Amino acid sequence: MESMLNKLKSTVTKVTADVTSAVMGNPVTREFDVGRHIASGGNGLAWKIFNGTKKSTKQEVAVFVFDKKLIDKYQKFEKDQIIDSLKRGVQQLTRLRHPRLLTVQHPLEESRDCLAFCTEPVFASLANVLGNWENLPSSISPDIKDYKLYDVETKYGLLQVSEGLSFLHSSVKMVHGNVTPENIILNKSGAWKIMGFDFCVSSSNPSEQEPKFPCKEWDPNLPSLCLPNPEYLAPEYILSVSCETASDMYSLGAVMYAVFNKGKPIFEVNKQDIYKSFSRQLDQLSRLGSSSLTSIPEEVREHVKLLLNVTPTVRPDADQMTKVPFFDDVGAVTLQYFDTLFQRDNLQKSQFFKGLPKVLPKLPKRVIVQRILPCLTSEFVNPDMVPFVLPNVLLIAEECTKEEYVKLILPELGPVFKQQEPIQILLIFLQKMDLLLTKTPPDEIKNSVLPMVYRALEAPSIQIQELCLNIIPTFANLIDYPSMKNALIPRIKNACLQTSSLAVRVNSLVCLGKILEYLDKWFVLDDILPFLQQIPSKEPAVLMGILGIYKCTFTHKKLGITKEQLAGKVLPHLIPLSIENNLNLNQFSSFIAVIKEMLGRLESEHRTKLEQLHIMQEQQRSLDIGSQMSVSEETKVIHAGNQIDKAFNNMGADLLTGGESESKEDGLQSKQKRGSLTLEEKQKLAKEQEQAQKLKSQQPLKPQVHTPIAPVKQTKDLTDTLMENMSSLTSLSVSTPKLSASSTFTSVPSTGLSMMYSTPIDNTKRNLTNGLNANMGFQSSGFSMPVNPNQNFFSGTSTPGVTTMTLGAPPTLSNFGSLSGPPAGVKQTQQRPADMSALNNLFGPQKPKVSMNQLSQQKPNQWLNQFVPPQGSPVMGSAAMVAPVNVMGQSAFGMQGNPFFNPQNFAQPPTTMTSSSSASNDLKDLFG
């Protein structure tokens, strides 16, 4: 990188030194700044061509410099001859003024080291373009190196040279004498111009007479710069020492041949033996055939052959050459018209500019940019011509790169952006707005382009407003968001509200609807939708425009309308509009369809929200219940026991003492509620909390869910029947009397839950010695009582401290486990009895003990009433007592006709009974 920078620095330094040394002290440098060396031209390419600018006006020029160092090898008189020849040529060029001649901006200036003069901006000489790079800088510009002439450039260039020669021959009465590629200059616009009048010959006769041109004899001893280029010189110059206008036409033919042969001349001349070379050349020209001109286009081949004819009078003159069909190409004619544009009036110009868009696509881009564009932009000073010129300029801009547009076109468009008259200018810009926004820099868009759009929206012309509103959506994506939000949208809204034209109002709504996708959602909700409610008119077109904006916003995936906006603003606005009398059936249907769609969306969204809210509340409630269950597990168990105690509270104060604990607990809770606790109560409360904490760590009890069964309405007193059956069971080991039909139990109202746990009484008081287990559950109707076949139906749990005795059973007694089976044809439903051992362990030790003697002293009815709640008493929780009823609705104890209860089939089961001497006496007294 550093080496490249050093190389660049040395090159710049060298070029600067060359320029400085070339023009140092020359008076030209007082008025002009000399720039880069770009080309070479003139006789022998002796003139170096530099870029330059005029200091006062900054006008671009070309500076021609002849460095006298080139002729240091010559003698002084030769140097003087060379300098005089060069001066003569420049002075003659300066006096002549014609569009086909190179225009001199500053006359020749001489200094000790150089000659210099200034002309119009120049690109290069034709010799440079054709590949002759003599006297060019070592680093040749790529513009020249890669330059290729297009056909239209070649045609029109040769036409221009012909026109220049025609001017010299007809108007000036002058022979150029040295028409060569070195003396044909291509200016900055690509036009071909003639220079190099070093060897021109003016007519010696008065203007009225036929011109006569004196000719000097060829002197081979003169320096080459003092002689014309023999390769393009007519034979008569050398052989007959004569010249005329036809001699220049021969030179034109030789130039045409060189142009179509990559710069190679038709003959190469030996300058040491010029006469011999020309004699040979003359013979070749006499036999010149079309085969030697194959590289020349066929349309002009014969004309070139005529130009190269040996006889001067056969050659076409310059005026005739300008009328050759070869130059009638549409591109060449177009370029020729542009060169004469200043001579045309506005009507002719307007007609030409109207047809130009058809021609521009046929021309090369370089020709358009270099030749046509400058001519077009020069017409911007004429306001009447701008509407005709502007479409062509914008058409050229489409083919240009962004850099070319910014450099060549945008500076010329700046003043046109601000023109308000004629109104067609604004229309043309609006139609090409996408081009302007694409290629114009952002700063220039904000300063020049968008203000023009704003003026169009505020224009008094309804047509301009309509066009602007129709065009804005096509380039809305190219407008930056702040400009659209803060400047464009407010003007569209004003145009909609303030106009008296229905078309402008409708177009404003349509425009807003089309650019919604480029806007922010909240800007639309907060600014656009409220604006719709301000529109005063109720015409159907306006109402449908309003509906369209609502629908676009509602259905667009980027925008959308919130349900709050739908419910609070949109629907209250749309529903009244839907019943306007001006709407027809289709329009009304469109309104209703959108309203239904909005209502459906509103319902679904809000329902979804409420469902989610409900689910969250349920989840929170379940979490709260779970935490409460884990915290109050012990309290629930205690409450369950209290409910059982309350259920049996009416059976007798001697058997149940749950009321006392319950009253204590209630008292403790009431004291806690009052907030005044004694020290003992606080200690007791702390112990209960410790116990509850221990219970928390245990696995919680999971209550078993039972299917409820509808209760039977009628309730019977089963006291007498129960007493008879118990008596019969007691005497079963002595005799087997038949059971009476009246001993059958009837169903008791069932609560649907089996009583699977016992009252919390000590085993010594609640285990009866009559063969019944006090913990036995009474089965309700609809449930089968599961019985283990190997289990003794009458066995009871052994009680500590009480003698157990076993009753002998005859071997003929069938298995009593079959008692639990249902009759045939009845579907058996088994239910697993709940394991209430945890409750027994929890409540058992806390209850007071009741002796069997105390129990036996009670009357039978009084004793049974302890187990059967009074009729009409409320059932407490799951502790409801039900009668022992068979699955079929019959009594489980001693039914007549039932083979299971036939005394002959009974074998006394080995019954384990709690017994003592007092218990035996009690049984005798009780059951006789």
N, C-alpha and C positions, 0 to 999 in steps of 0.2 A: 504493500500500500504506500509506504513511504517513497519507494522508488518511482511509483507512478506519479505521485505528487511532485517529486523532484523533476521528472520528465516534463510534466505539464508546466511546471514553473519555468523551466528552461525554454520550452516552446513559446510560452507567452512572452517571456523576456526577449527572445530572438525576434518574434514578430513585431513587438513594440519597438525594438531597436531598428528593424528594417523600415518600419513606417516612419519613425523619427528621422532616420538618416535620409529617407527618400524625400520627405517634404520639409525637412528642417530649413527654416528661413524663407520658405515660399510664401508669398502673400496670401495664397489660398487659405492657409491655416489661420489667418486672422478672423475669417468669417465662418469657417467650417471646421468641425471636429472630424478628424480622419479616423476611421475605424479599422476593421479587419480586411486583409487582402483576400478578395473573393474570386477574381477572374483576371483574364488578360485579353487584349484585343488590339485592333489596328493592324497596320502593315507589319508583317513579321511578328505579330503578337508582342510588339515592343512596349505597348502601354499596359501598365499594371492598373487594375481596377480595384478600388477600395470602397468599403461602405463609409458613409459619412452623413452628418446632420448639420444643418445650418444653425449656428449658435443663436441667432435672434428668434427664429420661428420654430426651431426644432424640426424643420422639414427634412425629410429623408432625401439624400442625394447619393450620387456615385462620383467618386473622385478618381480621375484618370491622371496617372503620374508616369512620366518618362524619366528614368534614372540615367543621368549622363555617364555613369560608370560603364554602361553597356558599350559605349563608343570610345572608350579610352584607348583601344587598340588601333584606332584610325588616326590618320594624320589630321592636322588641324583643319586644312581646307575641306577634308572629307567630313570631319565633324560638323563644320559649318554647313555643308551641303545637307547633311542629315537633319540638322536642327531646322534649317530653312524649309526643308520638305515637310517636316512634322508641323511646323508653325503654319505653313500654308494650308495644310489640310484642316487644322482645327479652326483657323480663322474663316475658311470657306464654310465649314459646317456651322459656325456661329452665325454667319450672315443668313443662312438658309433656314426657313421655318416651314415645316410640313409635318403632318402626323406620321409620315413614313420615314422621316429623318430623325436621327437622334437629337433630342432637345438639349441644348446647352443652357445650364443654369448659371454658370459663372465662366467668363472668358479665360483664355489661356494666360497663365502667370508663369514667369520664368525666374528662376533663382540660380545661384551658382551651381547647384547640384542637380536641379531637375526642372522639368516642365510639368505644369499641372493645370487642369481645368475641371469644372464640375458639370455634371449632366443629371438628367432624371435618374431615378433609381434603376439599377441594372442588375440582371441576374448573371449573365455570362455572354460570351460571344458564341456564334454558331460553331466556330472551330472548336472551342472548348467542349461544347455539347456533343460534337461528332468525334471527340476523342483526342484532339490535339491539345495537350496540357502544357505546352511550352510557356515558360515565364510565369508559372503558377507556383504557389507555395508547396513545400515538400509534402505537407499533409493536405491532400486535396479534399475539398468538401464532399461529403457523400451526396449532397444535392446535385453536384455536377457529375460526380463519378457514376451515379446510378440513374442519371437522367435519360429518359427515353422519349423520343418524340412520338406523339400520337398522329394518326393520319390527318385529323382535322387541323392539328397544329402545323403540320408540314404544308398542307394545302393552303391554309390561310396565310402562313408565313411567306410562301413563295408568291402568293397573290399580293401581299403587302410590298414585297420587294419590287414586283412588277409595277405596282401603283407608284412606288417611289421613283423608279426609273422613268415612268411615264411623266411624272411631274418634272424631272430633270430635263428630259428630252423635249417636252412640249412647252413647258412654261419657262424654264430657265435657259433653254437652248444650251445645254451642257452635257458633255460626255463624262461619265464618272471616271472611267479609265482603269479602275481596279476593283471590280465587283468580285469579291472573294468571301469565303466563310469568315475570315478574320475581320472583315469590315462590315459584317452583318451582326448586329447586337440584339440580344433578347433582353428586353427590359423586365422590370419586376412583375409586370402583368402578363408576360409571355409574348408581347408583340415584337415582331421583327422590324428592326430599324437600321437604316444605312448610315455609315460613317466612313472615314478614311478618304477624304477628298484630296489626298496628297498629289495625285496625278490627274486631276480633273482638267478637262479642256473645254473652255468656253468658245462659243461661236465667234468668228472674226467678222462676220457679215452683220449688217444692220438687221434688226428684227423682222423687217418686211421681206427681206430676201431669204433665199434658202440658206440654212446654216452651213457654215464651213468650219471644220475643226482642224487646226494645225496639229501636226504630230512630230514629236522628236524621235530621232533615230535612236535605236537601242545602243547603249554604251556599256559593254560588258566590264569596263574598268571601274565603273561607279560602284560604290558600296551597295549591298543588297537592299538596304533601307531606302536607297534613292531610286530604286527601280520597282515597277509593279511585279506582282507574282506571275511569272511566265506560264504556270500550269493552267491559269484561268484566262490567259490573254489570247485575244483573237489572232489568227495567223497573219492578217494584213498589217498588224503592228510591226512585225519583224520583217516580213517578206516584202511588203510594198510601202512601208513607212507611211501608212495612212490610217486614219481612224474616223469613225462616224458613230451614230447612235446604234447602228447594227452591231458595232463591236461590243458594246455593253450587253446586247442581247445574246451574243455568243458566250460571254462570261456568265450570263444568267443560265444558259443551257448547261455549262460546265458545273455551275453550282447545283443545279437540279440533279445532275448525274451524281455528284458527290453526296448529296443529301440521301439519295436512295441507295448508295453504296458505302455507307458507314464512313463517310468523309474521304474516301479514296477518289482522287481526280481521274478523269478519263484518260489523260496522258501524263506520263512523267517526263519532265524536260531536263536534259543535261545542261546546266547553266554554263558550263565551260565551253560548250560548242552549241550555242543556242540556235544558230542558223541551220545546222545539219539536223538538229532535233525537230525544228519546225518544218523543214522540208519533208522529213519522214512522217511527221504528224499530218501534213497536208495530204499525202498519199493515202493515209489511213482514213482520214475524214472523207476522202472521195469515195472510198469503198465501204463506208460505214453502213452496216446493215442492222436490221431489227434484232438479230441474234446477239449483238454487242450491248443491247439495251434491255436485256431481259429483266434486270432488277428494277426497272422503272415501270410504274403502273401502266397498264395497257391503254387507259383512257388518255394519257398524256405522252405516250411513247413517241408517236409521230410528231408531236409538237417539239419534243426535245431534239429529235433528229433534224427537224427544220432549223432549230436554233443553232445546231452544231454544223450547219451547212457551210461549205467553203465560200460560197458566193454570198456576200453580205446582203444583197438585195432580196435574196430568197428568204432570209430570216424574218420571222414575224416581229413587228414592232411591239413596244411595251403596251400600248393601248389594246392591241389585238390579243395579247397574252392575257390580259385581265378578263377577256370575254370567252376564254376557253371553257368548254363544258366541264372540264376537270375541276374547275374552281366553283362550280355551281352546287357544290355539296351543301346540305341544309345547315350543317354546323358552321361551315365557312361563311355562308351568307348571313347567319345569325351574328357571328362575330363581326362581320363587316358592318351590319346594321348598328351594332353597339358603338362601333367607332365613329359612326356618323350620327349618333343619337342627338348630339347638341344642335344639329341642323333641323330636327323634326319639331313639329308643333305638338301640343298636348293631345289632340285627337289621334294623330299618327302614333304617338307613343302609347296611348291607351290601347289601341288596337294591337300593337305589337306585344305589349305586356300581357294582354289577354291570351294570346296564342303561345306565349313562351313556355308555360308549364308542359305543353306537349313536346317541346323540343329538348328541354333540360335533361330528361332521362336518357337521351341519345348521346349526350356529350360527356366526355371524361370529367371526372371530379376535379382534377387539377385545372382543367380549362375553365370549368365553372367558377372555381374559387378565385383563380388568378385573373381571369378576363371578364367574366360576367358579373360576379358579385360586386366588385368596385363600381361598375357602371350602375348597378341597381341602387346601391346605397347612396350614390351621389344624387339620386332623384328624391331622397327624403326631404330635401330642402324645399321641394315643391309640394305643398299639402294636397293639391288636387290630384297629384299622381300617386300619393302614398297608398290609397286603396287598391291601385293596380299593381304597384311594385311589391307591396308587403307580402302577398301570397307567394310570390316567387322567392323572396328572401327566406321566408319560413320553410319553403320546400327545399331550398338549398341547405338550410340549417338541419333538416332531418338527416341529410347524408353526411354531415360533418361530425367529427368527433367532438366530445365535450370541450377539449382544449381549443380546437379550431373555432368552435362556436363562441367561446368566451373571448378569444383573441380577435377574431375577425368580424363577428356579427353582433354580439351583445353591445359593444360600445356604440354601434350605429343605431341600435334599437332604443337606447336609453331615452333620447328626446322624443321618439315616437310614442313611447309608453304614456307620456304626459299629454299627448294631443287628444283633445276631446272632439274636435271637428276635423273632418267629417265623421259622422257617427259610424260609418262602415269600418273605420279603423278598430273600434272597440269590438265589433262583431267578429272581425278576422282574428283578433287576439284571443277572444273567447273560444273560437273554434279550434285553435291550436294551443290551448292552455296546457294540455298534457305535455306537449313538447317544451314549452317554456319552463314548466315546473320541473321537468326531468333534467334539463341541461343548464338551467340558470343556477348559479351559486345561491345558497340559502340567504345570505345577506341581501343579495339583489332581489330575490323573490319577495322578501319582506319589505324592501324599500320601493320597488318598482312594480312588480307583477300583481301582488295581492291588492295594493291600493287601486289598481285599475279594475279589479273584480268588485271591490267595494263601491267604486264609482258607478259601475254598471248596475248594481243592485239599487242604488239611489238615483239612477237616471230617471228623468221625467218620461222617457219613452217607455210605453208598456211593452213594445216589441223587444226592446233591449232587456228589460227585466225578465220577460218570459224566456228569452234565449239564455240569459245568464243562469236562471233557475234550472233550466233543462240541462245545461252543460256542467254545472257544478258537480253533480254526482259522478261524472266521468273522470274527474281528476281529484276527487275528495281524498283519496288515499295518499295523494302526494302532498297534501297540505299538512303542515305540522299541527299538532293537537292544540297548543296554546292559541295559535292564530284562529283555528276553527272555533274554539270554545269562546274566546273573548272578542273576536271581531266578526267572523263570518256568520255564526248562528244568530247573534243579536240583530244583524242587518236583515237576515231572512225573516225573523220574527216581526221586525218592524214593517217589512214589505208586506207581510201577510195581514197585519192588523190595520195598517194605515192606508192601504190601497183601496180604490173604489172599483177595481176591476176584479171580476169573479175569476177570470183566467189566472191572474197573478196570485190570487189567494189559494186557488187549488194547486197551482204549480209550486207554491211555497210549501204546502203540506206534503205534496209528492216528493219534493226535494228533501225535506226533513226526513221523510220515511226512508228514502234511499241511503241517506248518510248516517242513519242510526247506528249501523254496525261499526262505524269508525269512532263512536262516542263512548264515553264511560257510562257504566250502568247507573251510578248514583247521580251523574249529571242529567241523564235522561229522566230519572224518577223525580229529581228535585227541580228541574228547569223546564224540560220539554213537556212532560205530561201536565203540569199545572198551567202551562201556556195554552193548552188546548181548550181549557175551560174559559179562557178570555176571548175566544173568537166569537164575534157577535152574530155573524150570519148563520142562517139555518137552511141554506140551500142543500139539496141532496148531494151535490158533488162535494161540498165542503164537509157535510156530515160523513160521507164515505171516506173522505181523506182523513178525518179525525179517527174513524174506526180503523182505518188501515194502519195508522201510527200505533194505536193501542194494540192491535193484533200483532204487528211486527215486534213491538217491544215484549209482548206477552209470550210469543212463541220462539223468539230468538234465544239460542242456547247461551249466548254471551250475556244477554241483558236479563230479561225476565222481570216480572212484577211480584213484589212480596205480597203475602196474603193480607197484611195490614193495609197496604196501598189498595189492593183489590176491594177490600171490604169498606174502607173509609173514603176513598176518592174516586176510583175508576168506575166501579159499578154504580154508585150514586150519580155519576155523570152520564154513563152510557144508557142506563135504563130509561131516563126521561127522553133522551135523544131517539131511542128506538121507536117511540110512539109518535114521532113528529108526523104531521099530516102530509108532508111533502114526499115522504118515502113511498116507493112502490113496494110490491110484494117481495120481489127479489132482494131489494135493499133491506127491507124489514127482516127477511129471513137471514141475511148476513149478520145483522145486528144480533138477532136472537141466538144464532149459532155461536157467535163469539161470547155472548153473555153466558150461555150454558156451559161452554168450555171453561170460562173463568170460574163459574160457580162450582163445577166439578173439581177443578184444581183446588179451590178454596176448601171444599168439603174434605177432600182426601188428605190435604196437608194438615188441616186442623184435627181431623180424626186421628191421623197418625201421631200427631203430637200428644193428644189426650191419651191414646193407648199407651204410648211410651211412658207418659207421666203416671198412668195407672199402674203399669208394670213396676215402675220404680217405687211407687208407694207400697205396693204389695210386697216387693222384696224388702223394703225397709221395715215393714210391719212384721214380716216373718223373721227378720233378723232380731227385731225387738222382742218378739215372742220367744224365740230361741234363747235369748239371753235371760229373759225373765224365767223361763223354765229351768235353766241351769242354775239360776240364783235361788229360786224358791222351790226346789225339789222337795226338801224336807217339809216345808210348809204345806205343800200339796198332800203329802202322805198324811200329815197330822189332820188336815181338813177332811180327808177321806175317812179316817177313823172317827172323827167327830160326827160326820154324817151318819155313819153306822150306829154310833151311840145314840144319836137323836132318833133314828128309826126305831130303836128298841127301847127308847126312854119310857114310852107308855106301857111297857110290859111289866114293869115293877121296879121299884127302887132297890130291891134286894139283889136282883140279878145284875143290873147295869149301873155303873157308876160313872159313865162317860160324861154325865151332866156336870159333875163336879170339876173334872179337868177342863171341860168346855167353859164352865163359868169362870174358872181360874184364868184360862187363856183370854176370855173376853175381858175379864177384869184387867189383865196385864195390858191388853191392847188399848183399853179405855184409859188406863193410866199413861200409856205412852202418848196417846192423843192429847191428854191433858198436859203432858210435858213435865209433871212433877213426880219424879221417881225417887224412891228411897234408895239407900246404899245397897240393901239386900236385893231389891228389884234390879238394880243395875248390874250386880254380880250375876244374878240369875240370867239376865238378858245377855251378858257377855258369854256365859256358858252355852246358852242356846245358839249364839252366833258361831261359837267354836264347833258345836255339834253340826250346825248347818254347813259349815265349811268342810267338815269331814265328809258329809253326805254329798257335797258337790263333787268331790274327787271320786266317789263311787260311780259305777255305771248307772245311769238313770233308768227307772222303771218305764217300760213302754206299755201303756194300757192296750188291752185287746179290744178290738172293735167288734161288736156283735150287731147283727141285723135286727132291728126292732120288729116286733110282731104286734099286730093290732090286738088290744085287750078285749076279753069277753066282757060283755056288759054286766051280766048277772053274777052276784057273789053269794056264795052259800056258806053257812057256818058248818065247818067240818069237825067241830069238837067231839061230838058224840061218835061220829064214824071213826075218827082217829083213835078214840079210846077203845072202841071195840076191836079194831084191828090190832092194836098194840097188845090187848089182852090175849087175843088169839095167838099171836106170835109168841107170847111169853109161855103159854102152855103148850106149845107145839111139840116139845120133847116128851110130854106125858101122854097126850092123846091128840087125835087129829079130827076134831069136830068140823062139820061142814060149815062153811061160811054162808051166812045169809045174803040174800040178794040186796038187802038194805045196806050191807056193809060196803057197797061200791062207792068209791070216791067220785065226786063230780069235779069238773074243771073249775079252777079258780082263776080269776082274771090275772093274766100274765103281763108283765111289763116288757117282755121280750128279752130279758136278761136273766140268766140263771144265777141263783144265789150261791155263789161258789166260795164264800168265806163266812166264817162263824163270828158270833159275837165275842168280843174280847173278854172272856171270863177264864179264870184259871181252870186248868184241866181237871182238877179234883172236884170242881163244882159243875163243870159243863159236860164231862164225860158221863153219860148215863149208863147205868149197869143193867139196863133192860135189853141189851143187844143192839141198840142203835148208837151210831156214832154221832156225837154232837156236832162234828164238823161236816156232816153230810150235807151236800147241796140238794135242794129240791129242784127237780127238773120241770121246766114249763112245757106246756103243750107245743108241739112242733119241733122239739129237740129230742133226740135219742140220748139216753144216758149210757155212756161207754162204761163197760164193766169188763174187767180182766177175768177170763175164765178161771184162772187159778186163784182168784181172790175171793175170800169169804165175804159175802154180801153183808153179813151182820158183824163183821169184825170191827173193832174200834181200836183206836190208838191206846197203847198201854200208858197208864198213868203212874207216875212214881208214887210209891207208898201205898199202893192199892194192890191187893192180891188178884191175880188173873186166874180164871178157871176156864177150862175147855169143856164144852158140852159134846158128848159123844154123838156121832152121826151114824145112822144105819147105812150100810153099804149100798142099799137100793136107791138111795136118793140121787136123782139126776143132777148133772152139773147146773148149779144155780146161775152160772154165767149166761145161760141161754135166756134168762129173764130179760136181758137187755135187748134181745132181738125183736124186731117188729114182725107183725104177722105177714103172711104171704101177700104179695100184691101191693105192698106199701113200700115206697122208696125210702131206704134208710139214709138218714142224714146224721153223720157223726159230728160231734162237737167236742173239742178237747177242753176238758175242764181247766179253768185258769189256775195257775200255780199261785196260791195265796200264802205260801210259806213265809214269804218275806213279811207280809202283814201280820201273820201269826207271831212271828218272832218279834215284830215291832211292838205289837199291842199286848201280846199275851202276858208277859210278866208284870204289866202295870195294873192289872185288874185285881180287885179283891177276890178272895176265895169264898165259895159257898159250899157248905157240906151237903152231903146227900140227905142227911136227916132233915135239914132245913128245907130241902127241896121236896122231900116226901111229905112233909107236913102241910104243904099247900094243897088246895083242892085241885082235882083234875082239870076242871075248866080254867081255874086260875093259872094252873101250870101251862096249859096249852096256849092260853091267851098271851103268854109271854113271847110265843113264837109267831102267832098269827096276829097281825095288827088289826085293830078294830075296824069294822066296816065303815068305809067313808074316810078313814084317816089317810093323810097324804103319804105317798111313797117317797122315801128319801133316797135320791140318787140311784146308785146301782145296788143298794142294799135292800131292795124290795123283796119281800118273802112271797113265795108262791107255793101252792100245794104240790105234793109229789104226785104227778099225773103221768100215766103211761102215754106212749106215743099215740096210741089209738084213742086216747081220751078216757081210758078206764083207769081205775085205781091200781097203783103199783103194789098194793098190799092185799093179798087174798081175794082174788076175783073168782066168782063162781063160773064154772064152765071152762075155765082156762087150765089147760093141762099143766102148765108150769106151776100153777098154784094148787094142784091136787095134792091133798095131804098124803095120799098113798104113794105118790111119786116122789115125795120129799124125803130125802135122807138128811138127818140133822147135820147141818154143817158144823165143822169144828169152829165154834165161835169163841173168840177170846173176849172175856168180859172182865171189867174191873169189879172186884168183889172184896167185901170185908164182912164181918159179923153184923155190923149196923146196916150196911148196904143191903144184905140179904133180908133183914127184917123190914127194911123200908119197902122193898119190892113186894114182899108178902102183904104188907099193909096196903100198898098202893093198888096192886093188881089182883089180890085175893087169890 
